[in-house]
Amino acid sequence: MSQDNKPKTRPRRQRGGFGGGRAAMMPAEKAKDFKGTLKRLINYLKPQAFKILLVIIFTIVSVAFTISAPKILGQATNELFGGVISKQLPAGMTKDQVIAGLKARGQDQMAEMISGMELTPGKGVDFDAILHILIILAGVYLLASVFQWLQQYIMASVAQGTVYRLRRDVDKKLAKLPLKYYDDHPHGDILSRVTNDVDNIAHTLQQSLTQLVHATVTVIGVLIMMFSISSLLAWISLIVIPLSLIVTMLIAKQSQKQFIAQWDSTGNLNGHIEEMFTGHNIVKAFNRQDEAIERFDEENERLYKASFKAQFISGIIHPAINFLNNLNYVAVCVIGGIRVANGIITLGDVQAFIQYSRQFTQPIVQTASIMNILQSTVASAERVFELLDEQEEIPDTDNPVVLDDIKGHVKFEHVYFRYKPDVPLIEDMNLDAQPGHTIAIVGPTGAGKTTLVNLLMRFYEIDSGRITVDGVDIRDMRRDDLRKNFGMVLQDTWLFNGTIKENIAYGKENATDDEIIAAARAAYVDHFVRTLPDGYNTVLNDDASNISQGQKQLLTIARAFLADPRILILDEATSSVDTRTEMLIQKAMAKLMKDRTSFVIAHRLSTIRDADNILVMNNGRIIEQGNHQELMAARGFYYDLYNSQFLGAYADVDAV
């Protein structure tokens, strides 16, 4: 939604500032310079260094409490098991006497097991001691949760603060980039860098980074605890790690192919749906519904097969790893049971070790997954940094000239310009537009008409020569000061998601309702707006498809009326309206252009017959110049162009 008359998005422009592109939302590939980009991303985290240190400390503390819990729970198990065994032994005897008696009766294994236990013959289970241990255990789990919440809370602040600065830098950069950047890059790609890639970085910083720290600390802590209990069992558990990695890599290699096919099929299906949806009327008009459905079924079937294979193959990883973990579990239980029976370790230690072995493999697999995510994140960061490194517009002069009362005298003096260094376009252009005159610019496609306007607005910088407004070189003025004196009505209408009133008011900051309505009446907008259910408060959707193309054009003209500029630029502003509306707009334009310098790019030559000066352009040059009568009398390029539109049309009618 729009607020304060500011739209969410910028106008989408092709060369010359018009047009649009389709967003291409693609998964990021691997980074070209992983180390360099990662280092630069880390630099964005430096202002948050203290918070990150707190996150690491809290993570270590949280993990320390978490991994101490199985050991404490093992003590409760030992206390319970020892109490059960103690109850079965004769009271009044010492532990050494019981062991000696068992060995005398030939029960050596039982004696060895008891020798490794803490017990008092005949005492039974000490439930108070077990309760005390469980209270401690509950406190440990509570503290682990508190510190884990604290590190997540602080990391959320770190991630969002970092991404906030990154988004701010990107937005500032977009405002400083020349129009050439937008012409040379698909708009979908720019949008993907600003949204998808930045969001990918935000997600990784907030989730994956803490998970990586947590997983690393957990692996180290659990490994220490496992070796402290039994080095033999620890080495047995470590064997599972390389086996798990090998299985994961082999399966992932096969599933990756299917995921690529899935992405391709998804793109094809989405493209087909978009085409059929946007061209729904055409599909119906040519009775192509069955063909469209058949094509959809084919693409849907292809996507189903690719997705099924991808999910099936990747789904094997989890049960395969679980199988290896279960084998490890069996080995730990059997060997641990034997060692308990031999009195080498206690039953509680075996129980604790089993829990540690369960905790050990998960962070390792998680770390491997995070490393893949990190590859994608660094690739996203690289795309964002590429945008931030793009060459900016030439900075405005330090001592700009400010024209308070502009007259509108525009001159091109020996102007040279080319988009590509080896492809000349405008060469030695000279033009003198007197204040209040209407300058029409005509010519075939690619003649340089829109380029002339781009140079005048400083969307592009000229190679040599100069352009002046009231005798002042436009390069000696700030771009903002220059452009506020211009009003533009383009063939490619641009309206944002907001009310009609907000769209008209975009032409003037803090415009009053009376000014908006007056501009609407001048552009013949007021009548059709009042026929809408909500009038001026009618909300236009994202592409303003809830009003006609002609009505959209009228709204952009009303916006120009409201701006009340000294210099007008009209790019075939009436091309999208019917003949009757065109006649009304021509009258309105005549009133709007009165006493203002106007540049009119025209394709329909009937609309510029009354222009003070008509420039006929071809291949970047002004090949003819004069008013309509003079150019017709000269019987040159303009004469042929004019007759091709009118006499040719009559000839076609006669032929019919």
NUTORVO-369705 format. One record per residue (C-alpha): x, z, y. Coordinates in pm, whole numbers, plus 32768, in hexadecimal, padded with zeros to 4 digits. Example, Ala and Ser with C-alpha at 12.3 -4.5 7.8 and 13.67 -1.06 7.14 Angstrom:
BEGIN
84CE830C7E3E;855782CA7F96;
//
This chain:
BEGIN
800080008000;806B7FCA8161;80B680E18253;80F980CF83C9;80CB7F5883B5;82007F3482DE;81E67E7B8193;82927EE38058;83507DA18031;84067CAD810C;838E7B4B8142;84117A728028;84D7794E80AB;856D780C8033;865B774080FF;85D57750825B;8534789D8225;8409782E8156;839B78317FEA;83C179227ECB;8447795B7D72;83D979F97C2D;84697B457BCF;85487B357A9F;85527C8879FE;86667C7078F8;872C7D77783C;88847DA778D4;89AB7D117818;8B007DB177E9;8BC87DF17925;8CE27D03797F;8DBB7E1B7A08;8D4B7F547950;8E5F803F79C6;8E597FCE7B30;8CDE7FE27B4B;8CD181337A9B;8DD781BA7B8B;8D0E813E7CB4;8BD081D87C29;8C8783217BFC;8CEA830E7D6D;8B7683137DC0;8B65845C7D00;8C8385037DC1;8BA2859F7ECE;8AEA86497DAE;8C2B86CB7D0C;8BD3883D7D2E;8A79880A7C98;8B0D87407B7A;8C03885C7B37;8ADD894C7B26;8A2C88607A35;8B5E885C794F;8B8089D8795E;8A0E8A117919;8A1B891477FD;8B4389C5775E;8A958B17777F;894E8A8976F4;89FE89E875CC;8AC78B277590;89878BEF7571;88E68AE27498;8A038AC9739E;8A278C427388;88BE8C617311;88F48BEB71A7;8A128CE37181;89338DFE7200;88188D8D711E;89118D8E6FFD;89528EFE7045;87DD8F42701E;87E48E866ED3;89128F4F6E61;886490916EC6;872A90306E07;87E38FB06CD1;88CB90DB6CD3;87A591C86CE9;86F991236BC2;8835913B6AED;887992A06B63;871D930D6AF1;8770929D698F;88B59364697F;88C394D5691A;88B395C16A42;89CA96BB6A80;8ADF95C96A1D;8BD5951D6AFF;8BFF93A66B12;8D5393BC6A65;8CBC94876945;8BA993836912;8CA99267690C;8D8293266814;8C5393656733;8BF091F76738;8D4F918866DB;8D54928965C1;8C1691ED6534;8CAA908D6551;8BD59023667C;8D008FA66746;8C428E9A680A;8B3A8F94687E;8C4E907F68E0;8CFC8F7169AF;8BB88F1D6A62;8B7590896ABA;8CDB90B46B30;8C988FB46C46;8B5C90666CBE;8B1C918B6DA6;8A3192796CE6;89E493E36C94;896C94196B2C;880794996B18;87C494796C8F;86DB93476C94;868792616DB6;86D192E56F15;85AD924B6FD1;861292F2711A;87629242710B;86B790F570BD;85C4912871E0;86E9917272C7;879590307258;86578F647288;86298FF173E9;878D8F8A743A;87468E3373A3;860D8E08747A;86D68E6875AF;87E48D697554;86E48C51752C;863E8CB77675;87888CB27733;87E38B627698;86968AD27711;86C38B64786F;881E8AD1789B;87AC89857809;868D897C7906;877F89CE7A20;886D88B479C3;874A87BE79A8;86C188317AFA;8812880F7BA8;885B86C17AFE;870E86387B77;877E868C7CD9;88D085E97C9B;883984AB7C0A;8729847E7D0D;881484D27E2D;891383D37DB2;880F82C57D78;876F83147ECA;88BA82C67F76;88E781927E9D;878A810F7EF5;87C8815B8063;890F8097805D;88667F757FAB;874A7F6C80A8;883E7F7081CB;89057E5E8123;87D17D8280F2;878B7D9A8266;88EF7D2782B5;89037C0781BF;88E77AA8824E;87CB79C381ED;88C578FA8121;88D37A138020;875B7A077FED;8767788D7FD7;887A788F7ED0;87F179A77DF4;86A479A87D3A;85B97AA57DD3;856C7B307C7B;86DD7B7A7C48;86F47C317D97;85BA7CF67D45;86447D4F7BEF;87867DD57C8A;86C97EAB7D84;85C97F357C8E;86227F0F7B1C;87987F407B3C;877F80687C2A;867381087B4E;875380D47A1F;886C818E7AD2;877D82A67B36;870282D379D1;886482E07944;88DD83D97A47;87B684C07A0F;879384A67894;88B8840477E4;89CA84B178AE;8949860E785C;890E85A676F5;8A77852A76DF;8B0186737764;8A1687377684;8A6C86697550;8BE48683758F;8BDC87FC75C0;8AF688247493;8BDE875E73AD;8D0C88297419;8C5589767403;8BB2892E72B4;8CFB88B07225;8DA689F57289;8C8F8AC471EC;8C9589F670AA;8E0C8A21707C;8DEE8B9470CC;8CFA8BBA6FAB;8D9E8AD66EA7;8EA689CB6ED7;8E4F89306D85;8CDF89056DDC;8D4188876F38;8E1C87736EA7;8D0587106DB7;8C1586EE6EDE;8D1486246FA5;8D1B851B6E94;8BB384C36EEE;8C1584597053;8CDC831C7005;8BE082BE6EF9;8AC382E76FF5;8B7A821770FB;8BC381007002;8A5780F46F90;89DC80F970F7;8AC67FDF7163;8A6E7F02703A;88F87F29706C;890B7F1171E9;89CC7DCB71CE;88B07D2F710A;879B7DC371E0;88417D4E7323;88077BE372C0;86987C2A728A;86787CE873D2;870A7BBB7489;86097ADE73DE;84FD7BDD743C;85627BD275AE;85657A5575A9;840F7A497504;83877B4B75F6;84037A7B771D;8367793E7692;821B79EB764F;82137A8F77A7;82697943784A;814F78957792;805579A777EE;80BE799A795B;809C781F7967;7F46782478C2;7ECC7941799E;7F4178B07AE9;7EC377567A89;7D8577CD79E3;7CA576E57AAC;7D7C75B57A5E;7D80760B78EB;7C06761A78E8;7BE174E279C0;7CA7741478C3;7C0D74BE7791;7D5C75407719;7CE0769776AC;7D0A76517538;7E6975CB756C;7EC476FD763E;7E3B77E87532;7EF6772C7421;803B774574E5;7FFB78B77520;7FC378EE73AB;810B783F735A;81D2790C7455;811F7A4B73EF;816C7A0A727F;82DA79C872D3;82EA7B0B739B;82417BCC7282;833E7B557180;846A7B98725F;83E87CF072C8;83937D4E7161;84F07CF370E6;85977DA3720D;84D07EE371E0;84EA7EDC7064;86637EAD705D;86A87FA67175;85B8809770CE;869B80A36F9C;87A4815F7065;86E682A67073;869282C36EFF;87F2824F6EA4;8890835D6F7C;8796845A6EF5;87FC83F86D91;896A843B6DDF;890E85816E8C;884285EB6D5F;896A85A46C7B;8A3C867B6D61;892B87866D57;893087896BDB;8AAC879D6BD3;8AB088BD6CCE;89A189796C0E;8A4A89506ABA;8BAD89996B2A;8B378AA76C1A;8A6C8B4A6B04;8B9A8B4D6A21;8C6F8BED6B33;8B5F8CF26B75;8B5A8D426A01;8CD38D636A09;8CBF8E4D6B35;8D868D646C16;8C748D426D1E;8B228DE46D55;89CA8D4E6D21;89878D6C6E98;8AC08CA16EE2;8A478B8D6DF9;88F78B8D6EA3;89A18B7C6FFA;8A878A656F81;896089956F08;88C589B37062;8A0E89517106;8A3388237022;88D487B6708B;893387DF71F9;8A7F872D71D0;8A1585C97179;88FD85AB727B;89D985C173B6;8AD284CB731E;89C583C472E6;8937841C743D;8A8D83E974DE;8AAF8292743E;8958823674C5;89B582B9761F;8AEE81E27624;8A1480AD75F4;89328124770D;8A64816077E5;8AD07FF777AF;89817F817831;898A80787953;8AE4800E79C4;8A707EA479B1;89497EFF7A91;8A337FB67B7F;8B147E857B88;89EF7DA97BEF;89917E9F7D03;8AFA7EB37D7E;8B0F7D377D7F;89EB7D397E72;8A917E497F45;8BD27D7A7F51;8B2A7C3C7FCC;8BA47BB38117;8AC87C2D8233;8A4F7B7B8368;8B4A7B54847F;8B2D7C9A8543;8A807C908693;8B5F7C8F87C3;8BCD7DE1884C;8B567D8589AC;8A0E7CCE8973;89537C198A86;87EA7C8B8AAD;86EE7B9C8B48;85D97C698BE3;85037B4D8C64;853E7A218B85;84CA78CC8C01;84F4780C8ABC;85F877058B1C;869E76A689D1;87CC75C089AE;8895753E8887;89ED74CC88FB;8AC374028805;8A4B74D186DC;8AE774998587;8A6F75428449;8A7C751882CE;89FD75F181B2;8B19758280CF;8C757542815D;8C8B73E580C7;8B2573748113;8AE9732B8287;898873698306;89697396847F;8A7372E6854B;8A9772E486C5;892F7347870D;88CC735A887C;877673D188EB;86E774518A32;859475018A17;851075588B6E;844476968BA1;82D876688B43;8312751D8A90;829F74CC8931;83AD74398855;832F73928718;8421735985F9;83CA724E84FB;847C719A83E6;848C7175826C;84CF7294817D;8637730D8196;8668727C82F0;86D073CF837F;859174368432;8582759883AA;86FB75BA83C8;86DC758B853D;85ED76B4854C;86D37785846D;87F2774D855E;871977A28689;86AF78ED85E8;881779358577;87B07940840B;88E8786883E3;8A15785484CC;8A7E77028555;8BD2767684FB;8C227602865E;8B7B75BD87AA;8A8476B0883F;891376FD8863;889B77A189A3;875B78498A17;873D78518B93;88AD77F58BA5;892279168AC6;89D078C6897B;88F7795E886A;8A3379E587C4;8A607AC188F8;89107B6588B1;88AC7C5E87A6;87DF7BB88694;86C47CAF86CA;86BC7C6A883F;86BE7AF487FD;85AF7AF086F1;84BB7BD087AA;84897AAF889C;841A79C88782;82CE79AE86CF;82B378F48586;818B785D84CC;81FE77C88383;815E76DE828C;81AC77DE817E;80BE78F581E0;81427A5481A9;804F7B7781A0;80877CCC8107;7FB17DBB803E;7EEE7E6A8153;7DBF7E448233;7D7D7D118305;7DAB7DE8843A;7F047E5883C0;7F6C7CF18376;7F0F7C7984D2;7FAC7DAD8573;80F77D5684C9;81347C6E85EF;81487D8D86EC;81AC7EF686C3;80A47FF4872E;7FA07EE4876F;7E497F6487D3;7D067F038726;7C997E40885B;7DDD7D778857;7DB77D2E86E3;7C4F7CB8870C;7CAC7BE4883D;7DC07B378776;7CD27B038654;7BD17A608737;7CD6797C87D1;7D3A79078673;7BCE78E18604;7BFD79FC8508;7B007AF28591;79CC7A3D850D;7A317A25839F;7AC77B85839F;797D7C1B8410;78CB7B6D82ED;79A17C3481F6;790C7D79816B;7A127E58820E;7A607D7C8338;7BB97DBC83CA;7BEC7ED282CB;7BD37DDD81A8;7D037E1480CB;7DC77CDE8065;7E517CEA7F04;7FBD7CA47EAD;7FAA7B297ED6;7E7F7B2E7FC6;7DBA7A647EC7;7C767B0D7F2F;7C667A278061;7C9178AD8077;7DD577FC80CB;7D48778B8218;7CE278F08270;7E3F7969821B;7ECF78678309;7DE078D4841C;7E527A3D83F4;7FBF79DA8422;7F5E791D855D;7EA27A4E85DD;7FDD7B1785A0;80A17A24867A;7F987A40878A;7FC17BB88787;813E7BA5879B;81217AD788DE;82857A4988CB;8336797489CF;83A8787588CB;82D377FA87A9;833B7760865F;822176B685A0;826A7622844C;813C754983FA;80637675844B;7F1B75BE8412;7F70751782C8;7E9A760381F4;7D5275EE82B7;7C3274FC82B4;7C0273F483BF;7B0674BB848C;7BDC75F58486;7D0C752384DD;7C5F74A88617;7C0F760E867D;7D71767E863A;7DFF755B8700;7D3675D5882B;7DAC773787F0;7F1376BE87CC;7EFC75FF890F;7E96774089BB;7FA278068906;80B7770C8957;805D76F58AC6;818977568B9E;825277A18A62;836B76DB89C6;82F076688870;83A075C9874B;82AB7520865F;831A74A0850B;8215739D84AF;81C672C78380;8073725183F8;80D4718F852D;7F74719A85BB;7FAF73068615;80D772C78700;8066719987C8;8051726C8906;81AD730988E0;829072EE8A10;83B372808939;83BB720587D2;850172188712;851A712885EE;861D71AD84F8;86BF710D83CB;87F07184830A;882C729E8402;883271BC8534;873D717D864E;870D7007862B;85F06FE38725;856A70B58841;844A70958935;82D370C98953;81D57025886F;81956EF5894B;83086EB4897F;835A6ECC880F;82386DED87AA;82A16CEB88AA;84046CF18822;83806C8686CA;84916D448614;849B6E4D8505;83836F1E85A1;82A66DE985C2;82CF6D998451;82986F0583ED;815E6F2184C0;80C96DDE843C;81176E3F82D5;80306F698301;7F0F6EBB83AE;7F176D42837E;7F7E6D718214;7E546E5581DE;7D686D51826F;7E026C438194;7DC16D198062;7C566D4180CA;7C306BC980FD;7CCA6B867FA9;7BBF6C5F7F0D;
//
